[in-house]
Amino acid sequence: MRVGTVTGPVWATKKIAGLTGQILLRVSADGKDFIAADLVGAGQGERVILTFGGAARLDRPQVPVDAAIIGILDETEARPWTK
């Protein structure tokens, strides 16, 4: 998983049937841009949690994507790991 920021929507008038109705957003993370399926209703400028590969399809296996937004971050805090 990665943390990213939604930079805007993506429109595709011609796409495979599995993507019909799926909202796609452009997300910037780690200095790269990704196109991700929005599974949570994220908006432009929001910080989000991204997942990739098979994990991106767990909630909706019929949607053929490699990146998905699975959460909107309220805040993050750096803490040292303790065991």
CORNORPE-V219104 format. One record per backbone hydrogen bond with DSSP energy under -0.5 kcal/mol. CO is the residue of the C=O (numbers start at 0). NH is the residue of the N-H. Records with the same first field share a line. If there is no record, write none. Layout:
BEGIN
CO->NH, NH
END
This chain:
BEGIN
1->49
3->47
4->27
5->44
7->25
9->23
12->14
15->18
16->19
18->21
22->37
23->9
24->35
25->6, 7
26->28, 33
27->4
28->31
31->28
33->26, 35
35->24
36->38, 68
42->45
45->5
46->72
47->3, 49
48->69, 70
49->1
50->67
51->54
52->55
53->56
54->57
59->62
61->63
62->64
65->52
66->36
67->50, 69
68->38
70->48, 72
76->78
END
